[in-house]
Each structure stands twice: as C-alpha cells, then as structure tokens.
Amino acid sequence: MMILAFFLIFMEFYFQLRRRYASYLLINMILLITADQPFWGMEILTSSTASCCLVVNLRWKLAENGSNSSQLKLPTSRERKILFARTNQRNGSLRFSSVDKFLKKLNHGKGSRSLDSFGGLKNGNSKVFSGNSSSYVVGGEDDVGSITENGESPTKVLIPGLPDESNGEYSAPVSSCFWKWKPKLNVHYEKAGCENVNSPPVLFLPGFGVGSFHYEKQLKDLGRDYRVWAIDFLGQGMSLPVENPTLFSKDGAASEGKDSIWGFGDEIEPWANDLVFSMDLWQDQVHNFIEEVIGEPVYIVGNSLGGFVALYFAARYPHLVKGVTLLNATPFWGFLPNPIRSPRLARIFPWSGTFPLPANVRKLIAFFWQKISDPKSIAEILKQVYTDHSTNIDKVFSRILEITQHPAAAASFASIMFAPQGQLSFRETLARCKMSDTPICLVYGKEDPWVKPVWGLQVKQQVPEAPYYEISPAGHCPHDEVPEAVNYLLRGWIKNLESHGSVALPLHEDAEVVENSFAMDLEFVREGSRKSVIVRFFGSRFSIWNSFSSYIKSQFKETTSRILTP
C-alpha cells in the first residue's frame, strides 16, 4: 500500500509539474511580447468608450465600460508593462495581442487616446483606439496562470437567462396542436414563433418516455427568434392511439378482464395492421410532418432517442435538413434484428412489436408496467438523469405520470421495447450525413449516467468538423437542466450556419479558427440567483487518446487525494 501511495503521489507531482510548466511557458510567451522583465499579477481595465459589461476570468478583477470613462487609475507601486486584449462582444472570449497587432486590428477606430491618459502608465508610447471593439490594459495583482487554455480556470462568460415572465419579460406563446397523420393516429405537437416568418424553422425531437412538453423552455425562449416545433413520437406523449388497436374475444375478455387496457386484446383492428412503434415509423412520421406541416427544410434538434431519430432522418432525407444538433443522443435503439437488414435472423423471433401482443408478453408487461409506472420509480429515474437536483422537475414528473395513466400506454411501451432495430445503425447514419455534408453539432451533458461522454466523443472522432460542446454539471437532458446554456449554443450555431460561416461559432471569436479545445464558465441568472456551468469545446484537433489521457490524470488526482486524506 505504501508503494502504491508513493507511486500515486509521484504521478500526481509529475502531472502538476507538467501543468505548471505549461503555465510557465505561457507566462514567458506573454513576457516576451510585453517586456523584458516580469510583472507579478494583473488587473484589467477598459479603454473603450462603448457601454457594455466586461466578463473576464473568475480570478481577474471585473471592470465595466462606462459611457463616461475618464481616467482609469492603476496602482503605481511597481513599474507597469502593457499587454493588449480584445473581447468578443457576442461570447465574451478574450484574446491577447502585441501592441502592433492590436493597433492594426483597431485602425478602423473612430478616435484614439494616448496611453498617458491612464494613470500609472507613464512608460506607454502607443495609443489605444476607441472603436467598436473593447480593448483592455493588463498589469496588476493576480497569477498570470489564470489565462491558460487548459480549462483549469476558464474564462467567464455572462449569457442571457430564460425570459422571466414574472418580471414582464416576453416569452413566446406556445400552442398545442394535433396533426392527423394516419387513421386513429393523431400526432401531437407544440409550436411557437410562427410570426417569425423570415426566420429559419427548428424542430425538436424528444427522448424516450417524454414528449414535446420537455422542450417548453426552448419553445418559449427560442420561439422569440425562430419558428419552433416540437412533436410527440407515436406511442409516446400525447401521440397515443385514439382507439383500442385490438379487440377481445368473448372468452378472452371474460378470462383476462383487460378490456380497460388497450392493446391487450387477442384480435387486431384493421387500421392497426402492421402497426409497430419503431425507429422506421418515427422517421416516416418526421418526414411527413416536415413536408406537410412545416413545408421546408429545418434544423433538427434531438435528445436521447430523439437524437438518433434526427440523425436517422437526416441520413435518409438530407435535402430536408439544414443541420442536426444531438443532445446526448443514444447511439443504439432496438433489441431485435431488422427484417430487411437481417431477414434470416429476424425469422427467429416470431413477434416484433406488432399488435396484438402475445399472451405471454401481456403477462410480462402487466407485471413490469406496475413497477415502471409507479410514481416512486418515475421519481427515481428522473433523479438519475438530472445532475442538479435543485432543478424544478415537477411539471416533467406530472406529465410523465399522466402519460402512464393512458389506457394505451402499457401496450405502446411493449411495442416500443420489442420493435426491431432501424435499417441503419447509428454509425451508418453518421457516415451518410458526412457524405451529404449535413452540418452536425454535438451538445452533451458530461454527467449523463446513461449516454456517457465517450459516446459523444466517438461521434466527434467520426465527424471531426462537428463542433462538440460538453456541459458540466449536466446530465442526460441538458436542454431541460441547463436550458440557458443549450439555447445560447443553439442560437450561436444556427447563426453560424445561416451566415455561411461569417459569424463565429458560439464561444469563438475567430470564425476561421476551430481547431483548438478550450473551456469557458457560462454564467446566467435564474430566478434571481446566479448559476454557472463549465462548457468545454473540443476542436477539430481533438483525439480520443488525448481525452483518455486527461481522464487518467484526473483519476490519479482523485485517488491520491483519497489516500492522503486522513
């Protein structure tokens, strides 16, 4: 045990040394740019006359641009050297540059100001231009290591919160609608922002067991800028059959007493022939919904199962998709083989989710459904998928409970569980989307207990050009747990695509540079309190090996800490 402890301590020292050495290199690079002697800390003061709030590293002092910024004083106890930085007003990112480069970038400014106008900068011999960009003077009192890009102390970015209706802030009204797709099968959906006729359409696809209600925070917020739809998959939410798909024979009804539970009969209704709630049915549903209801290509956003369906649909109909965003998308669905893909293997299984349910399946489902639909079980599942247990999920809980009480819910659950796999695997859908140049964006909650981050990283490995944002803390449903961050990223990504790349990706300043990885602290206001999450961006140079190495380092650190703690 002592040998192991010594080894772990040595490895921790090694990794700490590497991190410190990286910071040391960065510090020296800054010193080479700014001066031939070191400075021992930093303050950040604005020289821009534009009124805005400056968001900087957590360990830096916060300064605000005032419309009447006169003289900004620095302490004069030590000699100061100058380093310039610019922030992107869209995302708050910070970039350092030399005096020459700084002046070149700002030569379009409306005016100039001598550095002598700032107290304590007697050595300044350059000028700071007050144009459209904000500029900052660096000197001061905190550790320069705080500006490293290794994610240890990320830049802080203030993003908008959700619209607060109690304070009179406008949120898009949401309408609940039904679309008659097939006989006895009505598709429920919600929509917002229909008045935004010139904005791009966005379609949200839900995860398993929920419905369009799970995207209420996106509908109300993004519906202020875009035309937004969210649908319930057939067999889920409020898109359940309007009539019993099966009939009971006289003997069957008397013996089983199940006439109040739809789908448990022993004879099929004609309209329900070949009905099975499967991946292929859902992608057909999305296809017809886009063509008949929306009427034009859309941006599709899918969580969990909805992510797989979104990718599946995009692979089959790329001309109807402007882009796909995956929110913790499940990379597999279905246990039984697809009859078209594997006809011989499919013959082994006599039943694959169609109606009526076999007698043995009815008994099995009747037993398990009592457990699954129990309020305590639902609460426990929600507790697993939401990392932040302070998140209000009362509405989600009540809606799920309401769905389980529908007479068709149990049989629909059985059909979904025993439905065959789709004709395309998750990996094949990705390959097709890549061939058709379908834009893909990845937004994953890091603490997801089901779809672990490694699944999202594998997608990133297969599609390196896809922007990947990892949010922490966030679980399986980041859009509902941290909607502020997800909505912010979605807005920025759509703007990037709509501008054909002239607008930078979210959290980026340069539209051309997306190779590097970094982390930022996104802060927002929710119900009067400040909250924050860490968002890590994985650039096109990302590799799973590097991520694995980082994971090993963190595990060594945690293990060493546990051993050394009394």
C-alpha positions as CSV (number, residue, x, y, z in Angstrom):
1,M,0.0,0.0,0.0
2,M,2.9,2.4,0.8
3,I,4.5,1.7,-2.6
4,L,1.2,2.4,-4.3
5,A,0.7,5.6,-2.4
6,F,4.3,6.7,-3.2
7,F,3.7,5.9,-6.9
8,L,0.4,7.8,-7.0
9,I,2.0,10.8,-5.2
10,F,4.9,10.8,-7.7
11,M,2.5,10.7,-10.7
12,E,0.4,13.5,-9.2
13,F,3.6,15.6,-8.8
14,Y,4.5,14.8,-12.4
15,F,1.2,15.9,-13.7
16,Q,1.2,19.0,-11.6
17,L,4.7,19.8,-12.9
18,R,3.5,19.4,-16.4
19,R,0.6,21.8,-15.8
20,R,2.8,24.3,-14.1
21,Y,5.4,24.1,-16.8
22,A,2.7,24.7,-19.4
23,S,1.6,27.8,-17.5
24,Y,5.3,28.8,-17.2
25,L,5.7,28.7,-20.9
26,L,2.6,30.8,-21.5
27,I,3.8,33.4,-18.9
28,N,7.1,33.6,-20.6
29,M,5.5,34.0,-24.0
30,I,3.5,36.9,-22.6
31,L,6.6,38.4,-21.1
32,L,8.4,38.2,-24.5
33,I,5.5,40.1,-26.0
34,T,5.2,42.8,-23.4
35,A,8.6,43.4,-21.8
36,D,12.0,42.1,-20.7
37,Q,11.1,41.9,-17.1
38,P,8.2,40.2,-15.3
39,F,5.2,41.6,-13.7
40,W,3.6,39.7,-10.8
41,G,-0.2,40.0,-11.3
42,M,-2.8,41.6,-13.4
43,E,-5.7,44.0,-13.4
44,I,-7.9,44.6,-16.4
45,L,-9.2,48.0,-17.2
46,T,-11.2,49.0,-20.2
47,S,-10.2,51.7,-22.6
48,S,-13.3,51.5,-24.7
49,T,-16.0,54.2,-24.6
50,A,-18.7,51.8,-25.6
51,S,-21.1,50.9,-22.8
52,C,-21.0,47.2,-22.0
53,C,-20.2,44.7,-19.3
54,L,-16.8,43.1,-19.4
55,V,-16.8,39.4,-18.5
56,V,-13.4,38.0,-17.6
57,N,-11.6,35.2,-15.8
58,L,-13.0,34.3,-12.4
59,R,-9.8,35.3,-10.7
60,W,-9.5,38.6,-12.5
61,K,-10.9,41.9,-11.3
62,L,-14.1,42.9,-13.0
63,A,-14.2,46.2,-14.7
64,E,-17.1,47.8,-16.6
65,N,-17.0,50.1,-19.6
66,G,-18.6,53.3,-18.7
67,S,-20.1,55.7,-21.2
68,N,-18.1,58.4,-19.4
69,S,-14.8,56.7,-18.9
70,S,-12.3,59.3,-17.9
71,Q,-9.1,58.4,-16.2
72,L,-8.7,54.8,-15.1
73,K,-6.0,54.5,-12.4
74,L,-3.6,51.7,-11.9
75,P,-1.5,51.2,-8.7
76,T,1.9,52.8,-9.1
77,S,3.8,50.8,-6.6
78,R,5.5,48.8,-9.4
79,E,6.6,49.5,-12.9
80,R,3.9,48.5,-15.4
81,K,4.2,46.9,-18.8
82,I,1.4,46.8,-21.4
83,L,-0.4,43.8,-22.9
84,F,-3.5,44.3,-25.0
85,A,-6.5,42.0,-25.2
86,R,-9.8,42.1,-27.1
87,T,-13.1,40.6,-26.1
88,N,-15.7,39.3,-28.5
89,Q,-19.0,41.1,-27.5
90,R,-21.0,38.1,-28.7
91,N,-19.4,35.5,-26.5
92,G,-17.1,37.2,-24.1
93,S,-14.0,35.4,-25.2
94,L,-10.6,37.0,-24.6
95,R,-7.7,37.3,-27.0
96,F,-4.2,38.7,-26.3
97,S,-2.1,40.5,-28.9
98,S,1.0,42.6,-29.2
99,V,0.8,46.4,-29.4
100,D,1.5,46.3,-33.2
101,K,-1.2,43.7,-33.9
102,F,-3.6,45.5,-31.6
103,L,-3.2,48.8,-33.4
104,K,-3.6,47.1,-36.8
105,K,-6.8,45.5,-35.7
106,L,-8.2,48.8,-34.4
107,N,-7.0,51.1,-37.1
108,H,-10.6,51.4,-38.2
109,G,-11.5,53.1,-34.9
110,K,-13.3,56.3,-34.6
111,G,-10.7,58.0,-32.4
112,S,-7.6,57.4,-30.4
113,R,-6.3,58.1,-26.9
114,S,-2.8,58.2,-25.6
115,L,-1.8,55.7,-23.0
116,D,-0.6,58.6,-20.9
117,S,-4.2,59.3,-20.2
118,F,-4.4,56.2,-18.0
119,G,-2.9,56.8,-14.6
120,G,0.3,54.8,-13.8
121,L,1.2,54.2,-17.4
122,K,4.0,56.7,-17.9
123,N,6.0,54.3,-20.0
124,G,3.3,53.9,-22.6
125,N,4.3,55.1,-26.0
126,S,1.4,53.7,-28.1
127,K,-2.2,54.6,-28.5
128,V,-5.4,52.9,-27.6
129,F,-8.2,53.3,-30.2
130,S,-11.8,53.5,-29.0
131,G,-13.7,51.9,-31.8
132,N,-16.3,49.2,-31.9
133,S,-14.2,46.6,-30.2
134,S,-13.4,46.7,-26.5
135,S,-9.7,47.0,-25.5
136,Y,-8.1,46.3,-22.2
137,V,-4.9,47.2,-20.4
138,V,-3.2,44.4,-18.4
139,G,-1.0,44.8,-15.4
140,G,-1.8,44.1,-11.8
141,E,-2.0,41.6,-9.0
142,D,-3.2,38.0,-9.8
143,D,-1.5,35.0,-11.1
144,V,-0.9,35.1,-14.9
145,G,-1.6,31.3,-15.0
146,S,-5.2,32.1,-14.8
147,I,-5.2,32.8,-18.5
148,T,-4.2,29.3,-19.6
149,E,-6.4,27.5,-22.0
150,N,-6.2,24.1,-20.4
151,G,-9.5,24.5,-18.7
152,E,-8.3,24.7,-15.1
153,S,-9.5,28.3,-14.7
154,P,-11.8,29.0,-17.6
155,T,-12.9,32.4,-18.9
156,K,-16.2,33.6,-17.5
157,V,-18.9,34.5,-20.0
158,L,-22.2,36.0,-19.0
159,I,-25.1,34.7,-21.1
160,P,-28.8,35.5,-21.2
161,G,-31.2,33.7,-18.9
162,L,-34.6,32.4,-19.8
163,P,-37.3,35.1,-20.2
164,D,-38.7,35.9,-16.8
165,E,-42.5,36.4,-17.3
166,S,-43.0,37.4,-13.7
167,N,-40.8,40.5,-14.4
168,G,-42.7,41.3,-17.6
169,E,-40.1,39.8,-20.0
170,Y,-41.6,38.5,-23.2
171,S,-41.7,34.7,-23.9
172,A,-43.1,33.2,-27.0
173,P,-46.6,31.8,-26.6
174,V,-46.8,28.1,-27.1
175,S,-49.7,26.4,-29.0
176,S,-50.7,22.8,-28.6
177,C,-51.9,21.1,-31.8
178,F,-52.8,17.8,-33.3
179,W,-52.0,16.6,-36.8
180,K,-54.0,13.7,-38.3
181,W,-51.4,11.6,-40.0
182,K,-53.0,8.1,-40.3
183,P,-56.3,6.6,-39.3
184,K,-56.7,6.6,-35.5
185,L,-53.2,8.0,-35.2
186,N,-53.0,11.7,-34.4
187,V,-49.6,13.3,-33.8
188,H,-49.5,15.9,-31.0
189,Y,-47.1,18.8,-31.4
190,E,-46.4,22.2,-29.9
191,K,-45.3,25.3,-31.8
192,A,-44.1,28.8,-31.1
193,G,-42.8,31.8,-33.1
194,C,-45.0,31.3,-36.1
195,E,-44.9,35.1,-36.6
196,N,-41.2,35.0,-37.3
197,V,-41.9,34.3,-41.0
198,N,-38.4,35.2,-42.2
199,S,-36.5,33.1,-39.6
200,P,-35.3,29.5,-40.0
201,P,-37.5,26.7,-38.7
202,V,-36.3,24.5,-35.9
203,L,-37.8,21.1,-35.0
204,F,-37.2,19.4,-31.6
205,L,-37.5,15.6,-31.2
206,P,-38.0,14.2,-27.6
207,G,-36.3,11.4,-25.8
208,F,-38.0,8.1,-24.8
209,G,-40.9,8.4,-22.4
210,V,-41.5,12.1,-22.7
211,G,-42.9,14.4,-25.3
212,S,-43.0,17.9,-26.7
213,F,-43.5,19.3,-23.1
214,H,-39.9,18.5,-22.4
215,Y,-38.9,21.4,-24.8
216,E,-41.1,24.1,-23.2
217,K,-38.0,26.1,-22.2
218,Q,-36.8,26.1,-25.9
219,L,-40.2,26.9,-27.3
220,K,-40.7,29.9,-25.1
221,D,-37.2,31.2,-25.5
222,L,-36.1,30.3,-29.0
223,G,-39.6,31.0,-30.2
224,R,-38.8,34.7,-29.8
225,D,-36.4,34.5,-32.7
226,Y,-37.3,31.4,-34.7
227,R,-40.2,29.3,-35.8
228,V,-40.1,26.3,-33.5
229,W,-41.9,23.0,-33.4
230,A,-41.7,20.0,-31.0
231,I,-43.5,16.7,-31.6
232,D,-44.5,13.7,-29.7
233,F,-43.4,10.4,-31.3
234,L,-46.2,7.9,-32.0
235,G,-46.7,5.7,-29.0
236,Q,-45.4,8.3,-26.6
237,G,-46.5,11.6,-25.1
238,M,-49.9,12.6,-26.4
239,S,-49.5,10.8,-29.7
240,L,-51.1,7.6,-28.5
241,P,-53.8,5.8,-30.4
242,V,-57.2,7.4,-30.1
243,E,-58.9,3.9,-30.0
244,N,-58.0,0.4,-28.9
245,P,-55.9,-1.2,-31.6
246,T,-57.2,-4.7,-30.5
247,L,-60.4,-6.5,-29.8
248,F,-61.2,-9.0,-27.1
249,S,-63.0,-12.2,-27.9
250,K,-65.8,-13.0,-25.6
251,D,-63.8,-15.7,-23.8
252,G,-60.7,-13.5,-23.7
253,A,-62.4,-10.5,-22.2
254,A,-64.1,-12.7,-19.5
255,S,-61.0,-14.6,-18.6
256,E,-58.5,-11.7,-18.5
257,G,-60.7,-8.8,-17.6
258,K,-58.4,-6.5,-19.5
259,D,-60.9,-4.6,-21.6
260,S,-59.9,-1.3,-19.9
261,I,-56.3,-1.7,-21.1
262,W,-55.9,-1.0,-24.8
263,G,-53.7,-3.3,-26.9
264,F,-54.2,-6.3,-24.6
265,G,-56.9,-7.9,-26.8
266,D,-56.4,-11.0,-28.9
267,E,-57.7,-9.7,-32.2
268,I,-56.4,-6.8,-34.3
269,E,-58.4,-3.9,-35.6
270,P,-57.9,-3.4,-39.4
271,W,-56.5,0.1,-39.1
272,A,-53.7,-1.3,-36.8
273,N,-52.4,-3.9,-39.1
274,D,-48.5,-3.9,-39.1
275,L,-48.5,-1.1,-36.6
276,V,-45.3,-1.1,-34.5
277,F,-43.8,1.9,-32.8
278,S,-40.3,1.6,-34.2
279,M,-37.4,3.7,-35.5
280,D,-38.6,3.4,-39.1
281,L,-42.1,4.5,-38.1
282,W,-40.8,7.6,-36.3
283,Q,-38.5,8.7,-39.2
284,D,-41.5,8.3,-41.5
285,Q,-43.5,10.4,-39.1
286,V,-40.9,13.1,-39.0
287,H,-40.6,13.0,-42.8
288,N,-44.3,13.6,-43.4
289,F,-44.5,16.2,-40.6
290,I,-41.8,18.3,-42.2
291,E,-43.3,18.0,-45.6
292,E,-47.0,18.6,-44.7
293,V,-46.9,20.8,-41.6
294,I,-43.6,22.8,-41.8
295,G,-43.2,22.7,-45.5
296,E,-39.5,23.5,-45.8
297,P,-36.0,22.2,-44.7
298,V,-35.4,22.5,-41.0
299,Y,-32.8,22.5,-38.2
300,I,-33.5,19.3,-36.2
301,V,-32.5,19.0,-32.5
302,G,-32.9,15.7,-30.8
303,N,-32.3,14.4,-27.2
304,S,-31.5,10.8,-26.4
305,L,-33.8,8.7,-28.7
306,G,-34.8,11.9,-30.5
307,G,-31.1,12.4,-31.4
308,F,-30.9,9.0,-33.1
309,V,-34.1,9.7,-34.9
310,A,-32.9,13.1,-36.0
311,L,-29.7,11.6,-37.4
312,Y,-31.6,8.7,-39.0
313,F,-33.9,11.0,-40.7
314,A,-31.1,13.3,-41.9
315,A,-29.3,10.3,-43.4
316,R,-32.4,9.3,-45.4
317,Y,-33.6,12.8,-46.4
318,P,-30.6,15.2,-46.4
319,H,-32.4,17.7,-48.6
320,L,-34.9,18.4,-45.9
321,V,-32.3,19.1,-43.2
322,K,-30.4,22.3,-42.7
323,G,-28.5,20.9,-39.7
324,V,-28.7,18.4,-36.8
325,T,-27.9,19.0,-33.1
326,L,-27.5,16.0,-30.9
327,L,-28.3,16.3,-27.2
328,N,-26.9,13.2,-25.5
329,A,-28.1,11.1,-28.4
330,T,-28.4,7.4,-27.7
331,P,-26.1,5.5,-30.2
332,F,-28.4,2.4,-30.3
333,W,-32.0,1.5,-30.3
334,G,-33.9,-1.7,-30.5
335,F,-33.0,-5.2,-29.4
336,L,-34.5,-7.3,-32.2
337,P,-32.9,-7.6,-35.7
338,N,-34.4,-5.6,-38.6
339,P,-36.3,-7.9,-41.0
340,I,-35.0,-6.1,-44.1
341,R,-31.4,-5.8,-42.9
342,S,-31.2,-9.3,-41.4
343,P,-34.1,-11.3,-42.7
344,R,-32.8,-14.8,-41.7
345,L,-32.0,-13.6,-38.1
346,A,-35.4,-11.8,-37.8
347,R,-37.3,-15.1,-38.6
348,I,-36.0,-16.5,-35.3
349,F,-38.2,-14.0,-33.4
350,P,-41.9,-14.8,-34.0
351,W,-43.1,-11.4,-32.6
352,S,-41.5,-8.0,-33.0
353,G,-43.8,-5.3,-31.5
354,T,-46.9,-5.6,-33.6
355,F,-50.5,-5.9,-32.3
356,P,-52.0,-7.9,-30.7
357,L,-49.5,-8.7,-28.0
358,P,-48.9,-12.4,-27.4
359,A,-50.4,-13.8,-24.2
360,N,-47.0,-14.3,-22.5
361,V,-45.9,-10.8,-23.4
362,R,-49.2,-9.4,-22.0
363,K,-48.5,-11.1,-18.7
364,L,-44.9,-9.9,-18.6
365,I,-45.8,-6.3,-19.4
366,A,-48.7,-6.2,-16.9
367,F,-46.2,-7.2,-14.2
368,F,-43.4,-4.7,-15.2
369,W,-45.8,-1.9,-16.0
370,Q,-46.9,-1.7,-12.4
371,K,-43.3,-1.2,-11.4
372,I,-42.4,1.2,-14.2
373,S,-45.5,3.5,-13.9
374,D,-45.2,3.7,-10.1
375,P,-44.6,7.4,-9.1
376,K,-41.6,6.4,-7.0
377,S,-40.0,4.7,-9.9
378,I,-40.5,7.7,-12.1
379,A,-39.1,10.0,-9.5
380,E,-36.0,7.7,-9.1
381,I,-35.4,7.7,-12.9
382,L,-35.6,11.5,-13.0
383,K,-33.2,11.7,-10.1
384,Q,-30.7,9.7,-12.1
385,V,-30.8,11.7,-15.3
386,Y,-30.8,15.2,-13.7
387,T,-27.4,16.0,-12.1
388,D,-28.6,19.2,-10.5
389,H,-31.3,18.1,-8.1
390,S,-32.3,21.7,-7.4
391,T,-33.8,21.8,-10.9
392,N,-37.6,22.0,-10.8
393,I,-38.9,18.9,-12.5
394,D,-42.4,18.9,-11.0
395,K,-44.0,19.6,-14.4
396,V,-42.0,16.9,-16.1
397,F,-42.9,14.4,-13.4
398,S,-46.6,15.2,-13.6
399,R,-46.7,15.0,-17.4
400,I,-44.9,11.6,-17.4
401,L,-47.2,10.3,-14.7
402,E,-50.2,11.5,-16.8
403,I,-48.9,9.6,-19.9
404,T,-48.6,6.3,-17.9
405,Q,-52.3,6.5,-17.0
406,H,-53.5,6.5,-20.6
407,P,-55.1,3.1,-21.5
408,A,-52.8,2.6,-24.5
409,A,-49.6,3.4,-22.6
410,A,-48.6,-0.1,-21.4
411,A,-49.2,-1.8,-24.8
412,S,-47.4,1.1,-26.6
413,F,-44.4,0.6,-24.2
414,A,-44.4,-3.1,-25.1
415,S,-44.4,-2.4,-28.8
416,I,-41.5,0.1,-28.5
417,M,-39.4,-2.3,-26.4
418,F,-39.9,-5.3,-28.8
419,A,-39.7,-3.3,-32.0
420,P,-36.9,-4.2,-34.5
421,Q,-33.9,-2.0,-35.0
422,G,-33.8,0.5,-37.8
423,Q,-32.5,-0.3,-41.2
424,L,-29.4,1.9,-40.5
425,S,-27.1,1.7,-37.5
426,F,-26.1,4.9,-35.7
427,R,-22.6,4.8,-37.2
428,E,-24.1,4.3,-40.7
429,T,-26.4,7.3,-40.3
430,L,-23.3,9.4,-39.3
431,A,-21.4,8.2,-42.3
432,R,-24.3,9.1,-44.6
433,C,-24.7,12.6,-43.1
434,K,-21.0,13.1,-43.5
435,M,-21.2,12.1,-47.2
436,S,-24.1,14.5,-47.8
437,D,-22.3,17.4,-45.8
438,T,-25.1,17.7,-43.3
439,P,-23.9,20.0,-40.6
440,I,-23.8,18.4,-37.2
441,C,-23.5,20.0,-33.7
442,L,-22.9,18.0,-30.6
443,V,-24.1,19.2,-27.1
444,Y,-23.7,16.7,-24.3
445,G,-24.2,16.8,-20.6
446,K,-21.0,15.4,-19.0
447,E,-22.6,13.7,-16.0
448,D,-25.1,11.6,-18.0
449,P,-25.3,8.2,-16.3
450,W,-26.7,6.5,-19.4
451,V,-25.1,8.1,-22.5
452,K,-21.6,8.6,-21.2
453,P,-19.4,11.3,-22.7
454,V,-17.4,8.7,-24.5
455,W,-20.3,8.1,-26.9
456,G,-20.4,11.8,-27.9
457,L,-16.6,11.8,-28.3
458,Q,-16.8,8.8,-30.6
459,V,-19.2,10.8,-32.8
460,K,-16.7,13.7,-32.7
461,Q,-14.0,11.3,-33.8
462,Q,-16.1,10.1,-36.7
463,V,-17.1,13.7,-37.7
464,P,-14.1,15.9,-36.6
465,E,-15.5,19.0,-38.1
466,A,-18.6,18.9,-35.9
467,P,-18.4,21.4,-33.0
468,Y,-18.6,19.5,-29.7
469,Y,-19.7,21.2,-26.5
470,E,-19.6,19.4,-23.2
471,I,-21.6,20.9,-20.4
472,S,-20.9,20.3,-16.7
473,P,-22.7,19.9,-14.4
474,A,-25.4,18.5,-16.7
475,G,-27.0,15.0,-17.1
476,H,-28.9,13.2,-19.8
477,C,-31.3,16.1,-20.5
478,P,-29.2,19.2,-20.7
479,H,-31.8,21.2,-22.6
480,D,-34.1,21.0,-19.6
481,E,-31.5,21.1,-16.8
482,V,-29.4,23.9,-18.2
483,P,-31.6,25.4,-21.0
484,E,-29.8,28.8,-20.7
485,A,-26.5,27.2,-22.0
486,V,-28.2,24.9,-24.6
487,N,-30.3,27.8,-26.0
488,Y,-27.2,30.0,-26.2
489,L,-25.3,27.4,-28.1
490,L,-28.1,26.6,-30.4
491,R,-28.6,30.3,-31.3
492,G,-24.9,30.7,-32.0
493,W,-24.7,27.6,-34.1
494,I,-27.7,28.4,-36.2
495,K,-26.3,32.0,-36.7
496,N,-23.0,30.5,-37.8
497,L,-24.7,28.3,-40.4
498,E,-27.2,31.0,-41.6
499,S,-24.3,33.4,-42.1
500,H,-22.3,30.7,-44.1
501,G,-19.6,30.9,-41.5
502,S,-19.1,34.7,-41.4
503,V,-20.5,34.6,-37.8
504,A,-18.2,32.7,-35.5
505,L,-19.3,29.6,-33.6
506,P,-20.6,30.1,-30.1
507,L,-17.7,30.9,-27.6
508,H,-15.4,31.6,-30.6
509,E,-14.0,35.0,-31.6
510,D,-12.5,33.9,-34.9
511,A,-14.8,32.3,-37.4
512,E,-11.8,30.6,-39.1
513,V,-10.2,29.1,-36.0
514,V,-11.9,26.0,-34.6
515,E,-9.1,23.6,-34.2
516,N,-8.2,24.2,-30.6
517,S,-10.0,23.0,-27.5
518,F,-10.8,25.2,-24.5
519,A,-13.2,25.6,-21.6
520,M,-15.4,28.6,-20.5
521,D,-17.5,29.3,-17.5
522,L,-21.0,30.3,-18.6
523,E,-22.9,32.3,-16.0
524,F,-26.5,33.2,-16.1
525,V,-29.3,34.4,-13.8
526,R,-32.1,32.0,-12.9
527,E,-35.0,33.0,-10.6
528,G,-32.9,35.9,-9.2
529,S,-29.8,33.8,-8.5
530,R,-26.6,33.5,-10.4
531,K,-25.7,30.0,-11.6
532,S,-22.9,28.8,-13.9
533,V,-21.8,25.7,-15.8
534,I,-18.5,24.8,-17.4
535,V,-18.6,24.4,-21.2
536,R,-15.7,22.6,-22.8
537,F,-15.3,22.9,-26.6
538,F,-13.5,20.1,-28.4
539,G,-11.8,21.4,-31.6
540,S,-11.1,19.6,-34.8
541,R,-7.7,18.6,-33.5
542,F,-9.4,16.6,-30.7
543,S,-8.4,12.9,-30.3
544,I,-9.9,10.3,-28.0
545,W,-6.4,9.4,-26.9
546,N,-5.8,12.9,-25.5
547,S,-9.2,12.8,-23.8
548,F,-8.3,9.4,-22.3
549,S,-5.0,10.8,-21.0
550,S,-6.8,13.6,-19.3
551,Y,-9.2,11.1,-17.8
552,I,-6.3,9.1,-16.4
553,K,-4.8,12.2,-14.9
554,S,-8.0,13.1,-13.2
555,Q,-8.4,9.6,-11.8
556,F,-4.8,9.7,-10.4
557,K,-5.6,13.0,-8.8
558,E,-8.8,11.7,-7.1
559,T,-7.1,8.5,-6.0
560,T,-4.1,10.3,-4.5
561,S,-6.4,12.8,-2.7
562,R,-8.4,9.9,-1.1
563,I,-5.2,8.1,0.0
564,L,-3.7,11.2,1.6
565,T,-6.9,12.3,3.2
566,P,-6.8,11.2,6.9
